[in-house]
Amino acid sequence: MEDNVTSRIKHQLDGVDVSNKQDWQKMNEFLIDSAIRMDKAFRKRISQINRN
């Protein structure tokens, strides 16, 4: 990928285990919060791209 430019967005929740049901609520809250933040950050930009 020498000629390509790449980027990444990372939002990480540490200290949880997907196999531990006691962590599921915390993970769900994190995922919902992340989705809302991503929507707020990118909704306008994505709608502009879709118009072109």
OpenMM code with the backbone's topology and positions (N, CA, C; nanometers):
from openmm import Vec3, app, unit

residues = "MET GLU ASP ASN VAL THR SER ARG ILE LYS HIS GLN LEU ASP GLY VAL ASP VAL SER ASN LYS GLN ASP TRP GLN LYS MET ASN GLU PHE LEU ILE ASP SER ALA ILE ARG MET ASP LYS ALA PHE ARG LYS ARG ILE SER GLN ILE ASN ARG ASN".split()
positions = [
    Vec3(0.0836, -0.1191, 0.0000),
    Vec3(0.0000, 0.0000, 0.0000),
    Vec3(0.0879, 0.1251, 0.0000),
    Vec3(0.2005, 0.1192, -0.0639),
    Vec3(0.2913, 0.2324, -0.0635),
    Vec3(0.2317, 0.3565, -0.1277),
    Vec3(0.1518, 0.3398, -0.2324),
    Vec3(0.0955, 0.4538, -0.3037),
    Vec3(-0.0376, 0.5010, -0.2471),
    Vec3(-0.0909, 0.4306, -0.1514),
    Vec3(-0.2221, 0.4628, -0.0968),
    Vec3(-0.2103, 0.5355, 0.0367),
    Vec3(-0.3073, 0.6178, 0.0617),
    Vec3(-0.3179, 0.6834, 0.1915),
    Vec3(-0.4312, 0.6153, 0.2659),
    Vec3(-0.4062, 0.5756, 0.3866),
    Vec3(-0.5093, 0.5091, 0.4656),
    Vec3(-0.5264, 0.5821, 0.5978),
    Vec3(-0.6405, 0.5616, 0.6573),
    Vec3(-0.6651, 0.6174, 0.7897),
    Vec3(-0.7572, 0.5232, 0.8651),
    Vec3(-0.7651, 0.5457, 0.9938),
    Vec3(-0.8440, 0.4574, 1.0785),
    Vec3(-0.9031, 0.5387, 1.1921),
    Vec3(-1.0205, 0.5003, 1.2311),
    Vec3(-1.0832, 0.5580, 1.3499),
    Vec3(-1.0955, 0.4449, 1.4501),
    Vec3(-1.0473, 0.4692, 1.5691),
    Vec3(-1.0502, 0.3645, 1.6715),
    Vec3(-1.1089, 0.4216, 1.7992),
    Vec3(-1.2041, 0.3495, 1.8522),
    Vec3(-1.2643, 0.3832, 1.9815),
    Vec3(-1.2685, 0.2519, 2.0577),
    Vec3(-1.1951, 0.2423, 2.1647),
    Vec3(-1.1708, 0.1143, 2.2297),
    Vec3(-1.2219, 0.1136, 2.3726),
    Vec3(-1.2793, 0.0021, 2.4105),
    Vec3(-1.3244, -0.0191, 2.5476),
    Vec3(-1.2392, -0.1296, 2.6088),
    Vec3(-1.1609, -0.0942, 2.7065),
    Vec3(-1.0730, -0.1912, 2.7725),
    Vec3(-1.1396, -0.2477, 2.8973),
    Vec3(-1.0910, -0.3620, 2.9392),
    Vec3(-1.1338, -0.4190, 3.0666),
    Vec3(-1.2668, -0.4905, 3.0626),
    Vec3(-1.3091, -0.5366, 2.9439),
    Vec3(-1.4331, -0.6133, 2.9338),
    Vec3(-1.4044, -0.7450, 2.8627),
    Vec3(-1.4928, -0.8408, 2.8820),
    Vec3(-1.4800, -0.9726, 2.8217),
    Vec3(-1.6140, -1.0095, 2.7593),
    Vec3(-1.6150, -1.0336, 2.6286),
    Vec3(-1.7418, -1.0610, 2.5597),
    Vec3(-1.8092, -1.1879, 2.6103),
    Vec3(-1.7341, -1.2771, 2.6703),
    Vec3(-1.7942, -1.3997, 2.7224),
    Vec3(-1.8482, -1.3830, 2.8648),
    Vec3(-1.8286, -1.2663, 2.9242),
    Vec3(-1.8757, -1.2392, 3.0597),
    Vec3(-2.0051, -1.1577, 3.0517),
    Vec3(-2.1156, -1.2201, 3.0842),
    Vec3(-2.2452, -1.1520, 3.0749),
    Vec3(-2.2523, -1.0259, 3.1604),
    Vec3(-2.1748, -1.0184, 3.2666),
    Vec3(-2.1758, -0.8996, 3.3516),
    Vec3(-2.1184, -0.7781, 3.2788),
    Vec3(-2.0397, -0.7992, 3.1751),
    Vec3(-1.9815, -0.6898, 3.0966),
    Vec3(-2.0705, -0.6443, 2.9818),
    Vec3(-2.1736, -0.7194, 2.9490),
    Vec3(-2.2541, -0.6907, 2.8308),
    Vec3(-2.3209, -0.5536, 2.8370),
    Vec3(-2.3740, -0.5159, 2.9507),
    Vec3(-2.4392, -0.3857, 2.9638),
    Vec3(-2.3398, -0.2733, 2.9354),
    Vec3(-2.2227, -0.2839, 2.9924),
    Vec3(-2.1182, -0.1836, 2.9711),
    Vec3(-2.0794, -0.1769, 2.8235),
    Vec3(-2.0677, -0.2927, 2.7586),
    Vec3(-2.0333, -0.2964, 2.6170),
    Vec3(-2.1446, -0.2363, 2.5310),
    Vec3(-2.2687, -0.2677, 2.5630),
    Vec3(-2.3810, -0.2115, 2.4878),
    Vec3(-2.3853, -0.0601, 2.4998),
    Vec3(-2.3658, -0.0089, 2.6195),
    Vec3(-2.3648, 0.1361, 2.6394),
    Vec3(-2.2511, 0.2010, 2.5611),
    Vec3(-2.1357, 0.1376, 2.5614),
    Vec3(-2.0208, 0.1880, 2.4862),
    Vec3(-2.0515, 0.1903, 2.3361),
    Vec3(-2.1094, 0.0820, 2.2840),
    Vec3(-2.1405, 0.0745, 2.1412),
    Vec3(-2.2456, 0.1773, 2.0999),
    Vec3(-2.3469, 0.1949, 2.1813),
    Vec3(-2.4503, 0.2941, 2.1519),
    Vec3(-2.3902, 0.4338, 2.1521),
    Vec3(-2.3110, 0.4651, 2.2540),
    Vec3(-2.2455, 0.5950, 2.2616),
    Vec3(-2.1551, 0.6170, 2.1402),
    Vec3(-2.0791, 0.5153, 2.1030),
    Vec3(-1.9896, 0.5266, 1.9870),
    Vec3(-2.0678, 0.5512, 1.8587),
    Vec3(-2.1776, 0.4804, 1.8407),
    Vec3(-2.2588, 0.4977, 1.7204),
    Vec3(-2.3166, 0.6386, 1.7127),
    Vec3(-2.3634, 0.6908, 1.8240),
    Vec3(-2.4186, 0.8261, 1.8276),
    Vec3(-2.3106, 0.9289, 1.7943),
    Vec3(-2.1927, 0.9118, 1.8510),
    Vec3(-2.0824, 1.0042, 1.8239),
    Vec3(-2.0402, 0.9992, 1.6762),
    Vec3(-2.0325, 0.8791, 1.6204),
    Vec3(-1.9951, 0.8646, 1.4789),
    Vec3(-2.1010, 0.9297, 1.3895),
    Vec3(-2.2260, 0.9085, 1.4226),
    Vec3(-2.3342, 0.9688, 1.3445),
    Vec3(-2.3233, 1.1212, 1.3466),
    Vec3(-2.3035, 1.1775, 1.4646),
    Vec3(-2.2913, 1.3227, 1.4764),
    Vec3(-2.1706, 1.3751, 1.3989),
    Vec3(-2.0626, 1.3006, 1.4016),
    Vec3(-1.9396, 1.3459, 1.3368),
    Vec3(-1.9463, 1.3360, 1.1846),
    Vec3(-2.0172, 1.2367, 1.1322),
    Vec3(-2.0075, 1.2082, 0.9894),
    Vec3(-2.1361, 1.2214, 0.9095),
    Vec3(-2.2503, 1.2389, 0.9725),
    Vec3(-2.3771, 1.2429, 0.8984),
    Vec3(-2.3750, 1.3465, 0.7864),
    Vec3(-2.3356, 1.4684, 0.8173),
    Vec3(-2.3368, 1.5759, 0.7177),
    Vec3(-2.2395, 1.5449, 0.6037),
    Vec3(-2.1215, 1.4995, 0.6358),
    Vec3(-2.0215, 1.4692, 0.5338),
    Vec3(-2.0674, 1.3559, 0.4418),
    Vec3(-2.1253, 1.2527, 0.4998),
    Vec3(-2.1712, 1.1394, 0.4196),
    Vec3(-2.2866, 1.1800, 0.3294),
    Vec3(-2.3775, 1.2621, 0.3798),
    Vec3(-2.4888, 1.3060, 0.2945),
    Vec3(-2.4377, 1.3906, 0.1788),
    Vec3(-2.3302, 1.4668, 0.1995),
    Vec3(-2.2708, 1.5440, 0.0908),
    Vec3(-2.2076, 1.4527, -0.0132),
    Vec3(-2.1423, 1.3488, 0.0293),
    Vec3(-2.0835, 1.2525, -0.0637),
    Vec3(-2.1917, 1.1839, -0.1448),
    Vec3(-2.3004, 1.1454, -0.0794),
    Vec3(-2.4090, 1.0752, -0.1473),
    Vec3(-2.4794, 1.1615, -0.2517),
    Vec3(-2.4730, 1.2923, -0.2373),
    Vec3(-2.5359, 1.3817, -0.3346),
    Vec3(-2.4558, 1.3887, -0.4651),
    Vec3(-2.3278, 1.3580, -0.4586),
    Vec3(-2.2416, 1.3686, -0.5772),
    Vec3(-2.2453, 1.2453, -0.6611),
] * unit.nanometer
topology = app.Topology()
chain = topology.addChain("A")
for resn in residues:
    res = topology.addResidue(resn, chain)
    for name in ("N", "CA", "C"):
        topology.addAtom(name, app.Element.getBySymbol(name[0]), res)
